[in-house]
Amino acid sequence: MQSKTFKIINFGCRATQADGAALEQAFLNNRFQKSNDWNRSDIVVINTCTVTHTADAEARTLIRRVHRENPTARVVVTGCYAQRAPEEVAAINGVSCVVGNSHKDQLVSIVAQRERQQIDSAGFSDNKPFLASGATVYCSSIFESRELRTIGDPGGADRTRPVLKVQDGCSYRCSFCVIPSVRGNSRSLSIDEALGQSRKLLDQGYKEITLTGIHLGGFGRDLGQKENLALLVKALLQEDRLKRLRLSSIEPLEYTDDLIDLVAQSPKMAKHFHVPLQSGSDRILRLMRRPYTAEFYRRLVEKMRQRVPDAAIGADVMVGFPTETEKDYIETRSLLSLAPMTYLHVFPYSQRPGTAAALMRPLARSEVTGQRRDELRQLAVRKNQEFREKFIGKRIGVMTLRWHEPDGSTDALSSNYLKISIDAPEIQSNQLREVIVTGITSEGLLARVAS
């Protein structure tokens, strides 16, 4: 009997990408065959995000498109949207099975069993009555105590920079965020488990690893005082085969001096900080339940710039939070204008069901929110260009990613998160190379191989 083919489509954050890669490996271990085209796949797994209503809408659009273009495929929807609104997802035409985060570690066995039995639906749900849509639902609201299994990622963000998810869930309760309700409370791998996962990646020849988690700065807090993120980083840096370690987003209060010093002093550490801000208004930060002030944030990023002069420093920024006034917005814009940021992720507030912020009034007018979003994005473009221009004529280290046949250039990424286009004959991916920056593009830098 010919193996069934599968295709996994991931939405959302690095943690979701890591989950998707772990699912891929589990399918392969169960003798399914990977497909690169959903139109020719027997099983299409859509791994969703639900951080905004736009993410939900994009998932629904893709589900309908997959079913329209490949009506014989079994469409399996998993991830955060599937966990938050399983009935809503199951009601979408074409969905065969909904597997929430609570059952994601069982997804492949569920699919395999359904394929063996050749059944379409059983109307099964282990936490709520269900349902007339025809899709089977596996979703439970009780999952905080489940083991954290789908962590190690053999694929990651691209073929040369895998993501290692060492933590899942979040025990914070920011007023706007739905993620704790769809990911559960914070759970961490032990340092020994994380080292084991990293060695599997290094065995495959990877040289750069990105550490990620839903609440990465909280790593180890659920395990006691003997394990924390700085200790994990120090342990990983002892691995000779690891050439570069990058940290994903860490909350402001969790960027300890120890962590900053590691980035500053270790040649293996990527010179890159991502520090969520959300708002530069203390009033809005209190409403968001963010436990720091704008002044604390400003001092933190200034310290990072002083300790690591060439570091990339990025932030997440929200505009249009309920009750946000022009004064609140100006405080945010002023902080970002003066702070040493090199890139910004700016997004409008999205009302999420069940969050405290969903009840707050008044809401900002959409046209005002859009104007503020566009203005901050323009600010980000200017600051990023100013940062990139500093490197023209300089020698920098990069990790090669892929070669473009049409123009003969090679994509690469610098330690400080700059996109590099190397003007050279084909260079193998997954190589650390030295380049000389020769110019600037709309989003990155041009370079030649250093002699």
TIVOTI-828261 format. One line per field, with one value per residue (C-alpha): residue in three letters; x, y, z. Coordinates in steps of 0.5 Angstrom, whole numbers, plus 2048, in hexadecimal, padded with zeros to 3 digits. Example, Ala and Ser with C-alpha at 12.3 -4.5 7.8 and 13.67 -1.06 7.14 Angstrom:
BEGIN
aa: (ALA / SER)
east: (819 / 81B)
north: (7F7 / 7FE)
up: (810 / 80E)
***
This chain:
BEGIN
aa: (MET / GLN / SER / LYS / THR / PHE / LYS / ILE / ILE / ASN / PHE / GLY / CYS / ARG / ALA / THR / GLN / ALA / ASP / GLY / ALA / ALA / LEU / GLU / GLN / ALA / PHE / LEU / ASN / ASN / ARG / PHE / GLN / LYS / SER / ASN / ASP / TRP / ASN / ARG / SER / ASP / ILE / VAL / VAL / ILE / ASN / THR / CYS / THR / VAL / THR / HIS / THR / ALA / ASP / ALA / GLU / ALA / ARG / THR / LEU / ILE / ARG / ARG / VAL / HIS / ARG / GLU / ASN / PRO / THR / ALA / ARG / VAL / VAL / VAL / THR / GLY / CYS / TYR / ALA / GLN / ARG / ALA / PRO / GLU / GLU / VAL / ALA / ALA / ILE / ASN / GLY / VAL / SER / CYS / VAL / VAL / GLY / ASN / SER / HIS / LYS / ASP / GLN / LEU / VAL / SER / ILE / VAL / ALA / GLN / ARG / GLU / ARG / GLN / GLN / ILE / ASP / SER / ALA / GLY / PHE / SER / ASP / ASN / LYS / PRO / PHE / LEU / ALA / SER / GLY / ALA / THR / VAL / TYR / CYS / SER / SER / ILE / PHE / GLU / SER / ARG / GLU / LEU / ARG / THR / ILE / GLY / ASP / PRO / GLY / GLY / ALA / ASP / ARG / THR / ARG / PRO / VAL / LEU / LYS / VAL / GLN / ASP / GLY / CYS / SER / TYR / ARG / CYS / SER / PHE / CYS / VAL / ILE / PRO / SER / VAL / ARG / GLY / ASN / SER / ARG / SER / LEU / SER / ILE / ASP / GLU / ALA / LEU / GLY / GLN / SER / ARG / LYS / LEU / LEU / ASP / GLN / GLY / TYR / LYS / GLU / ILE / THR / LEU / THR / GLY / ILE / HIS / LEU / GLY / GLY / PHE / GLY / ARG / ASP / LEU / GLY / GLN / LYS / GLU / ASN / LEU / ALA / LEU / LEU / VAL / LYS / ALA / LEU / LEU / GLN / GLU / ASP / ARG / LEU / LYS / ARG / LEU / ARG / LEU / SER / SER / ILE / GLU / PRO / LEU / GLU / TYR / THR / ASP / ASP / LEU / ILE / ASP / LEU / VAL / ALA / GLN / SER / PRO / LYS / MET / ALA / LYS / HIS / PHE / HIS / VAL / PRO / LEU / GLN / SER / GLY / SER / ASP / ARG / ILE / LEU / ARG / LEU / MET / ARG / ARG / PRO / TYR / THR / ALA / GLU / PHE / TYR / ARG / ARG / LEU / VAL / GLU / LYS / MET / ARG / GLN / ARG / VAL / PRO / ASP / ALA / ALA / ILE / GLY / ALA / ASP / VAL / MET / VAL / GLY / PHE / PRO / THR / GLU / THR / GLU / LYS / ASP / TYR / ILE / GLU / THR / ARG / SER / LEU / LEU / SER / LEU / ALA / PRO / MET / THR / TYR / LEU / HIS / VAL / PHE / PRO / TYR / SER / GLN / ARG / PRO / GLY / THR / ALA / ALA / ALA / LEU / MET / ARG / PRO / LEU / ALA / ARG / SER / GLU / VAL / THR / GLY / GLN / ARG / ARG / ASP / GLU / LEU / ARG / GLN / LEU / ALA / VAL / ARG / LYS / ASN / GLN / GLU / PHE / ARG / GLU / LYS / PHE / ILE / GLY / LYS / ARG / ILE / GLY / VAL / MET / THR / LEU / ARG / TRP / HIS / GLU / PRO / ASP / GLY / SER / THR / ASP / ALA / LEU / SER / SER / ASN / TYR / LEU / LYS / ILE / SER / ILE / ASP / ALA / PRO / GLU / ILE / GLN / SER / ASN / GLN / LEU / ARG / GLU / VAL / ILE / VAL / THR / GLY / ILE / THR / SER / GLU / GLY / LEU / LEU / ALA / ARG / VAL / ALA / SER)
east: (800 / 803 / 805 / 800 / 803 / 802 / 804 / 804 / 803 / 805 / 802 / 805 / 80B / 811 / 80E / 809 / 80E / 812 / 80B / 80A / 811 / 810 / 80A / 80D / 812 / 80D / 809 / 810 / 811 / 80A / 80C / 808 / 80B / 80C / 809 / 80B / 805 / 7FE / 7FA / 7FD / 7FD / 7F9 / 7F9 / 7FA / 7FB / 7FA / 7FE / 7FA / 7FC / 7F6 / 7FA / 7F5 / 7EF / 7F3 / 7F7 / 7F0 / 7ED / 7F4 / 7F3 / 7EC / 7EE / 7F3 / 7EF / 7E9 / 7EF / 7F2 / 7EB / 7E9 / 7F0 / 7F0 / 7E9 / 7EC / 7F1 / 7F0 / 7F0 / 7F3 / 7F3 / 7F7 / 7FB / 7F8 / 7F2 / 7F0 / 7F1 / 7ED / 7E7 / 7E6 / 7DF / 7E0 / 7E6 / 7E2 / 7DC / 7E1 / 7DF / 7E4 / 7E7 / 7E8 / 7EB / 7ED / 7F2 / 7F3 / 7FA / 7F8 / 7F8 / 7FE / 802 / 7FD / 7FC / 800 / 7FD / 7F6 / 7F7 / 7FA / 7F5 / 7EF / 7F3 / 7F3 / 7EC / 7EA / 7E5 / 7E3 / 7E0 / 7DE / 7DC / 7E1 / 7E2 / 7E5 / 7E3 / 7DC / 7D6 / 7D7 / 7D5 / 7D1 / 7D7 / 7DA / 7E1 / 7E4 / 7E7 / 7EC / 7ED / 7ED / 7ED / 7F1 / 7F8 / 7FD / 800 / 801 / 808 / 80C / 80D / 80D / 814 / 81A / 819 / 81D / 81B / 81A / 819 / 81D / 822 / 828 / 825 / 821 / 81D / 81D / 817 / 819 / 813 / 80B / 806 / 805 / 803 / 803 / 7FC / 7FD / 7F6 / 7F6 / 7F9 / 7F5 / 7FC / 7FB / 7F4 / 7F7 / 7FE / 7FD / 801 / 809 / 80D / 814 / 819 / 81E / 825 / 827 / 821 / 823 / 82A / 828 / 823 / 829 / 82D / 828 / 828 / 830 / 830 / 82D / 832 / 82F / 833 / 82E / 828 / 823 / 820 / 819 / 813 / 80C / 80F / 816 / 819 / 815 / 819 / 81A / 816 / 811 / 817 / 81A / 81F / 825 / 823 / 822 / 823 / 82A / 82C / 82A / 82D / 834 / 833 / 831 / 837 / 83C / 83A / 840 / 83C / 837 / 83A / 834 / 82E / 829 / 823 / 81C / 818 / 819 / 815 / 818 / 818 / 81B / 821 / 826 / 82D / 830 / 82C / 82E / 835 / 835 / 833 / 838 / 83E / 83D / 83F / 83A / 834 / 830 / 830 / 829 / 824 / 81C / 819 / 811 / 80F / 807 / 807 / 80B / 805 / 805 / 7FE / 7FD / 802 / 7FE / 7F8 / 7FC / 7FE / 805 / 80A / 80F / 80F / 811 / 817 / 819 / 819 / 81C / 822 / 822 / 823 / 828 / 82C / 82C / 82F / 834 / 836 / 835 / 836 / 835 / 82F / 828 / 823 / 81C / 815 / 80D / 809 / 801 / 7FD / 7F6 / 7F5 / 7EF / 7EE / 7F5 / 7F5 / 7F9 / 7FE / 7FF / 801 / 805 / 809 / 80A / 80C / 811 / 814 / 815 / 818 / 81E / 81F / 824 / 820 / 822 / 81B / 814 / 80E / 808 / 801 / 7FA / 7F6 / 7F2 / 7EC / 7ED / 7E7 / 7E7 / 7ED / 7EC / 7EE / 7E8 / 7E3 / 7E7 / 7E4 / 7E4 / 7E8 / 7EC / 7E9 / 7EC / 7EE / 7F2 / 7F5 / 7F7 / 7FB / 7FF / 801 / 803 / 807 / 80B / 80C / 80F / 813 / 816 / 818 / 81C / 81F / 821 / 824 / 828 / 82B / 82C / 830 / 835 / 838 / 83A / 841 / 841 / 843 / 83E / 83C / 836 / 833 / 831 / 82A / 828 / 82B / 827 / 828 / 825 / 82A / 82F / 82F / 82F / 82A / 82D / 82C / 831 / 831 / 82E / 828 / 829 / 827 / 82D / 82E / 835 / 837 / 83B / 83A / 836 / 838 / 835 / 830 / 832 / 838 / 83B / 83F / 842 / 840 / 841 / 83B / 83B / 834 / 82D / 826 / 81F / 81F / 826 / 82D / 832 / 838 / 83E / 842 / 848 / 84F)
north: (800 / 807 / 80C / 811 / 818 / 81E / 826 / 82A / 832 / 836 / 83D / 841 / 842 / 83E / 839 / 837 / 836 / 831 / 82E / 82D / 82A / 825 / 823 / 822 / 81D / 819 / 818 / 816 / 811 / 80E / 80D / 812 / 816 / 81D / 821 / 828 / 82A / 82A / 828 / 822 / 820 / 81B / 81E / 826 / 828 / 830 / 832 / 838 / 83F / 843 / 849 / 84D / 84D / 84E / 847 / 844 / 846 / 844 / 83D / 83D / 83F / 83A / 835 / 836 / 837 / 830 / 82D / 830 / 82E / 827 / 825 / 81E / 820 / 81F / 826 / 826 / 82C / 82D / 832 / 838 / 83A / 833 / 833 / 839 / 838 / 831 / 831 / 837 / 834 / 82D / 831 / 833 / 82F / 82A / 829 / 822 / 822 / 827 / 826 / 82B / 82D / 828 / 822 / 824 / 81F / 81A / 81D / 818 / 812 / 815 / 816 / 80F / 80C / 80F / 80D / 806 / 806 / 80A / 80E / 815 / 817 / 815 / 81B / 81A / 820 / 81F / 825 / 828 / 825 / 825 / 826 / 826 / 828 / 821 / 823 / 81F / 823 / 821 / 827 / 828 / 82E / 82A / 82A / 82D / 827 / 824 / 822 / 827 / 822 / 826 / 82A / 828 / 82B / 827 / 82D / 834 / 83A / 838 / 832 / 835 / 839 / 834 / 836 / 832 / 833 / 832 / 835 / 835 / 839 / 83F / 840 / 848 / 84B / 851 / 854 / 854 / 84D / 846 / 842 / 83F / 83D / 839 / 837 / 836 / 838 / 838 / 831 / 830 / 82B / 829 / 82C / 825 / 824 / 82A / 828 / 821 / 825 / 82A / 824 / 821 / 827 / 827 / 820 / 822 / 828 / 82E / 833 / 839 / 837 / 83C / 83B / 83C / 83C / 83F / 842 / 841 / 845 / 841 / 83B / 836 / 83A / 834 / 82F / 833 / 838 / 833 / 835 / 83B / 83E / 841 / 83A / 836 / 83B / 83A / 833 / 833 / 838 / 832 / 82E / 82E / 82D / 833 / 839 / 83E / 83E / 843 / 845 / 846 / 84B / 84C / 851 / 857 / 855 / 84E / 851 / 850 / 853 / 84C / 84B / 852 / 850 / 84A / 84D / 852 / 84E / 847 / 847 / 841 / 846 / 849 / 851 / 851 / 853 / 853 / 857 / 857 / 85E / 85F / 866 / 86C / 86E / 86C / 86D / 868 / 863 / 863 / 861 / 85C / 859 / 85A / 85A / 860 / 867 / 86B / 86D / 867 / 864 / 86A / 869 / 862 / 863 / 868 / 863 / 85E / 863 / 865 / 85E / 85C / 862 / 85E / 85A / 859 / 85C / 85A / 85B / 85A / 860 / 860 / 866 / 867 / 864 / 865 / 86C / 86E / 876 / 87A / 87C / 874 / 873 / 879 / 876 / 870 / 873 / 878 / 872 / 86E / 874 / 875 / 86E / 86A / 865 / 862 / 85F / 85F / 85A / 85F / 85C / 85F / 85C / 856 / 855 / 84E / 84A / 849 / 84E / 853 / 858 / 856 / 859 / 860 / 866 / 86B / 867 / 86B / 86D / 869 / 86F / 871 / 86B / 86A / 871 / 86F / 868 / 86B / 871 / 86C / 868 / 86E / 86F / 868 / 868 / 86F / 86C / 865 / 869 / 86D / 867 / 863 / 869 / 869 / 862 / 864 / 863 / 85E / 857 / 853 / 84C / 848 / 842 / 840 / 83E / 83C / 83E / 842 / 83F / 845 / 84A / 845 / 848 / 845 / 847 / 847 / 84A / 84D / 84C / 853 / 851 / 854 / 851 / 851 / 850 / 84D / 84E / 848 / 841 / 83C / 83B / 835 / 837 / 836 / 839 / 83E / 843 / 84A / 84F / 857 / 85B / 85F / 862 / 862 / 85F / 861 / 85C / 85A / 85A / 859 / 855 / 851 / 84C / 84E / 84C)
up: (800 / 7FE / 804 / 805 / 803 / 808 / 808 / 80E / 80D / 813 / 815 / 81B / 81F / 820 / 825 / 820 / 81B / 820 / 821 / 81A / 819 / 81E / 81B / 815 / 818 / 81B / 815 / 811 / 817 / 816 / 80F / 80C / 806 / 806 / 800 / 7FE / 7FB / 7FE / 7F8 / 7F7 / 7FF / 802 / 809 / 80A / 811 / 812 / 818 / 81A / 81E / 822 / 825 / 820 / 81D / 816 / 818 / 819 / 812 / 80E / 811 / 80F / 808 / 807 / 80A / 804 / 7FF / 800 / 800 / 7FA / 7F6 / 7F9 / 7FB / 7FD / 802 / 809 / 80C / 813 / 817 / 81D / 821 / 825 / 821 / 822 / 829 / 82A / 826 / 824 / 822 / 81E / 81A / 819 / 816 / 810 / 80A / 808 / 80F / 811 / 818 / 81D / 822 / 827 / 82B / 830 / 82C / 827 / 829 / 827 / 820 / 81C / 820 / 81F / 817 / 817 / 81A / 816 / 810 / 812 / 814 / 80E / 812 / 810 / 817 / 81E / 821 / 826 / 82B / 832 / 835 / 832 / 82F / 827 / 821 / 81B / 816 / 815 / 817 / 81D / 823 / 828 / 82C / 834 / 838 / 83D / 83B / 83F / 842 / 83C / 83A / 835 / 830 / 829 / 82A / 826 / 81F / 81A / 815 / 818 / 815 / 80E / 80C / 810 / 816 / 81A / 820 / 827 / 82B / 832 / 835 / 834 / 837 / 83B / 842 / 841 / 840 / 83C / 83B / 833 / 832 / 831 / 831 / 838 / 837 / 830 / 833 / 83A / 840 / 83F / 83E / 83D / 83A / 83F / 83D / 83C / 837 / 834 / 833 / 830 / 82B / 829 / 828 / 823 / 81F / 81F / 81D / 817 / 815 / 817 / 81A / 81C / 821 / 823 / 82A / 82B / 82F / 830 / 837 / 835 / 83B / 840 / 83E / 844 / 849 / 849 / 84B / 851 / 852 / 84F / 848 / 844 / 83E / 83F / 841 / 83B / 837 / 83A / 83A / 832 / 831 / 833 / 82D / 828 / 822 / 824 / 820 / 821 / 826 / 826 / 82B / 829 / 82C / 834 / 838 / 83B / 842 / 840 / 83D / 842 / 842 / 842 / 83B / 839 / 83B / 837 / 831 / 831 / 833 / 82F / 828 / 827 / 829 / 824 / 825 / 825 / 82B / 829 / 82F / 82F / 831 / 82F / 831 / 833 / 838 / 83F / 83F / 83A / 83C / 843 / 83F / 83B / 842 / 83F / 845 / 844 / 842 / 83C / 83F / 841 / 83A / 838 / 83C / 83B / 833 / 834 / 839 / 833 / 82E / 833 / 834 / 82D / 828 / 822 / 824 / 821 / 826 / 824 / 827 / 827 / 827 / 827 / 825 / 826 / 82D / 830 / 833 / 830 / 82F / 82B / 831 / 832 / 82B / 82B / 831 / 82D / 827 / 82B / 82E / 828 / 824 / 82A / 82B / 828 / 824 / 81D / 81B / 81E / 81D / 81D / 81E / 81F / 825 / 824 / 829 / 82B / 82E / 836 / 837 / 83C / 837 / 832 / 838 / 838 / 835 / 831 / 82B / 826 / 81F / 81A / 816 / 81C / 81D / 816 / 816 / 81C / 819 / 813 / 816 / 81B / 815 / 811 / 817 / 818 / 810 / 811 / 818 / 814 / 80E / 813 / 816 / 810 / 80D / 813 / 810 / 809 / 808 / 80E / 80F / 812 / 813 / 810 / 810 / 809 / 807 / 800 / 7F9 / 7F4 / 7ED / 7E9 / 7EB / 7EE / 7F5 / 7FC / 801 / 808 / 80F / 814 / 81B / 81C / 818 / 812 / 80B / 806 / 7FF / 7FD / 7F6 / 7F5 / 7F1 / 7F5 / 7FC / 800 / 805 / 80C / 80C / 810 / 80C / 80C / 808 / 806 / 806 / 7FF / 7FF / 801 / 7FF / 800 / 806 / 807 / 805 / 7FF / 800 / 7FD / 800 / 804 / 802)
***
